């Protein structure tokens, strides 16, 4: 008798399960299509193509509204949806899906020596952001240009990540930096020397046929040299022949 009763319960359970499945797959879609409403199906964790097919079978339309770049999930998997699961909706509802895509790495551009504005444009063009910007005095790099970056140029970085920059403030206050006057006329060279806070020293003349006459061949203080106090700068000017040298000495 116990065996028959158990067999009866087993058969009843199978029948009930079949009825529930039939109601879910046959009756519910009909109910929804008649505009009487139904509960939103769960497509999270499904591949995009499969999720859209499920929604279509339920009378809905699935569209991708957002993409998350991550290596934590398989590419193409739906990780979020709206309307969310079990919300009551009418047929024909547009369901917005968020899917996962693999993290895309980009090459960090080399920004050393570039202007701050140019560096910012290059960073955003490849899909990166500026994380932190530091500023410090640097005699070797003109004010407003990049002196340091992290990660360095050529490294790989995930799209959307940040780059750290240091921008030069130029020569520190109360310091003097020697200008480069090579190739300038004597008059222009003197203007640049005085503008940088230095003084003109002795002027020498040397015969040279390779450069334009009466332009600077050499200067006594190396261009870019930074000093705490001003000094004199001697110049060597090019001339064509010895007669020019003699004439300039007399003058």
C-alpha positions in Angstrom: 0.0 0.0 0.0 2.9 2.4 0.8 4.4 1.7 -2.6 1.2 2.6 -4.4 0.7 5.8 -2.4 4.3 7.0 -3.2 3.7 6.1 -6.8 0.5 8.2 -6.8 2.3 11.2 -5.3 5.1 10.9 -7.9 2.6 10.9 -10.7 0.8 13.8 -9.3 4.0 15.8 -8.9 4.9 15.1 -12.6 1.5 16.2 -13.8 1.6 19.4 -11.7 5.1 20.2 -13.1 3.9 19.7 -16.6 0.9 22.0 -16.1 3.1 24.7 -14.6 5.5 24.5 -17.6 2.6 24.6 -20.1 1.2 27.6 -18.3 4.5 29.4 -18.3 5.5 28.8 -21.9 2.1 28.7 -23.6 -0.5 30.7 -21.6 1.7 33.5 -20.2 2.9 34.8 -23.6 -0.7 34.8 -24.8 -1.7 36.7 -21.7 1.1 39.3 -22.3 0.4 39.7 -26.0 -3.2 40.6 -25.2 -1.9 43.7 -23.4 -3.0 42.5 -20.0 0.5 42.7 -18.6 3.0 40.2 -17.3 6.2 40.0 -15.3 9.5 40.9 -16.9 11.7 37.9 -17.7 15.2 37.7 -16.3 17.9 37.8 -18.9 20.8 38.8 -16.7 23.7 36.4 -17.1 22.6 35.5 -20.6 24.6 36.2 -23.8 23.3 39.3 -25.6 21.9 37.4 -28.6 20.2 34.8 -26.5 18.8 37.5 -24.2 17.3 39.4 -27.1 15.7 36.3 -28.5 14.1 35.6 -25.0 12.7 39.1 -24.9 11.4 38.8 -28.4 9.6 35.6 -27.5 8.0 37.5 -24.6 6.8 40.2 -26.9 9.5 42.7 -25.9 12.4 44.5 -27.7 15.9 44.4 -26.2 18.5 47.1 -26.9 22.0 47.8 -25.6 22.0 51.0 -23.6 25.3 50.8 -21.9 28.6 48.9 -22.0 30.9 48.0 -19.0 34.5 47.4 -19.8 35.7 44.6 -17.4 37.7 41.4 -17.3 35.5 40.0 -14.5 32.8 38.7 -16.9 32.8 37.1 -20.3 32.3 39.6 -23.2 28.8 40.0 -24.4 27.1 38.9 -21.2 24.1 40.9 -19.9 24.8 42.2 -16.4 21.8 44.5 -15.9 18.4 45.2 -17.4 15.6 47.7 -17.2 12.8 47.1 -16.5 14.3 44.7 -13.9 13.2 41.2 -13.3 9.7 40.5 -12.0 8.5 44.1 -12.7 5.0 44.0 -14.2 5.1 45.3 -17.7 2.9 45.4 -20.8 3.8 43.7 -24.1 6.0 45.5 -26.5 8.2 47.1 -23.8 11.7 48.2 -24.8 14.2 46.6 -22.4 17.5 48.4 -21.9 20.4 46.1 -21.4 23.9 46.7 -20.0 26.5 44.3 -21.4 30.1 43.5 -20.6 32.9 44.1 -23.1 36.6 43.1 -22.6 38.8 45.9 -21.2 40.5 47.6 -24.1 44.1 48.7 -23.5 45.6 51.6 -25.3 49.2 52.9 -25.7 50.1 55.8 -23.5 51.4 58.7 -25.6 54.8 60.2 -24.9 54.0 63.6 -23.4 57.5 64.8 -22.2 58.2 68.3 -23.5 54.7 68.8 -24.8 52.6 71.8 -23.8 49.9 71.1 -21.1 47.1 71.7 -23.6 48.6 69.5 -26.3 49.2 66.7 -23.7 45.6 66.9 -22.5 44.3 66.6 -26.1 46.6 63.6 -26.8 45.5 61.8 -23.6 41.8 62.2 -24.3 42.1 61.3 -27.9 43.2 57.7 -27.0 40.5 57.3 -24.4 42.5 58.1 -21.2 42.0 60.8 -18.6 44.3 63.1 -16.6 44.4 61.9 -13.0 46.7 64.3 -11.1 48.7 67.3 -12.3 51.7 68.5 -10.3 53.6 71.7 -10.9 57.2 72.5 -10.1 60.1 74.7 -11.1 62.3 73.3 -13.8 65.1 75.1 -15.5 65.5 72.6 -18.3 61.9 72.6 -19.5 60.0 75.8 -20.6 57.1 76.9 -18.4 53.8 75.1 -19.2 55.4 72.0 -20.7 55.4 68.4 -19.4 58.5 67.3 -17.4 57.3 64.0 -16.1 54.5 61.5 -16.6 53.2 58.2 -15.2 52.7 55.7 -16.8 55.5 56.5 -19.3 55.0 56.8 -23.0 54.7 53.5 -24.7 53.2 51.7 -21.8 49.8 50.0 -22.1 46.8 51.2 -20.0 43.2 50.3 -19.9 40.8 52.8 -21.6 39.4 55.2 -19.1 42.3 55.1 -16.7 44.2 58.2 -15.6 47.7 59.6 -16.4 49.7 61.6 -13.8 51.6 64.7 -15.1 54.1 67.2 -13.8 54.1 70.6 -15.5 57.1 73.0 -15.5 56.9 76.4 -13.9 60.1 77.4 -15.6 63.1 78.9 -13.9 62.7 79.5 -10.2 62.2 83.0 -9.0 65.3 85.2 -8.5 67.3 82.9 -10.8 68.8 83.8 -14.1 68.9 81.5 -17.2 71.2 82.3 -20.1 69.5 82.8 -23.4 70.5 81.2 -26.7 71.6 84.0 -29.0 73.5 81.9 -31.6 72.7 83.1 -35.1 71.1 86.4 -33.9 72.4 89.8 -35.0 74.5 91.7 -32.5 71.6 94.1 -31.8 69.1 91.3 -31.2 71.5 89.3 -29.1 72.1 92.2 -26.8 68.3 92.7 -26.4 67.9 89.0 -25.4 70.8 89.1 -23.0 69.5 92.1 -21.2 65.9 90.8 -21.2 67.2 87.7 -19.4 68.8 89.9 -16.7 72.5 89.5 -17.9 75.0 92.1 -19.0 76.9 92.3 -22.3 80.6 91.8 -21.8 83.3 91.9 -24.5 82.6 91.5 -28.2 85.0 89.5 -30.4 85.1 89.1 -34.1 86.0 86.0 -36.1 86.2 85.4 -39.8 83.6 82.8 -40.9 82.2 82.3 -44.3 79.6 79.7 -43.3 77.3 82.0 -41.4 75.6 85.3 -42.2 78.0 88.1 -41.5 77.6 90.0 -38.2 75.6 87.3 -36.4 76.6 85.5 -33.2 79.1 82.7 -33.6 79.5 81.9 -29.9 78.7 83.1 -26.4 80.7 82.8 -23.2 77.9 81.4 -21.1 76.3 78.1 -22.3 72.6 78.6 -23.3 70.2 77.4 -20.6 72.7 77.8 -17.7 70.9 78.8 -14.5 72.7 81.1 -12.0 71.6 82.6 -8.7 73.1 86.0 -9.8 73.6 87.9 -13.0 76.9 87.9 -14.8 78.3 89.3 -18.1 78.1 87.4 -21.3 80.8 87.8 -24.0 79.9 87.4 -27.7 81.8 86.3 -30.8 80.5 87.8 -34.0 81.1 86.5 -37.5 82.7 88.6 -40.3 83.6 87.9 -43.9 87.3 88.9 -43.9 90.0 90.5 -41.8 89.2 94.0 -43.1 85.8 93.7 -41.4 87.5 92.7 -38.2 89.8 95.7 -38.4 86.9 98.0 -39.1 84.8 96.7 -36.2 87.8 97.0 -33.8 88.3 100.7 -34.9 84.5 101.3 -34.3 
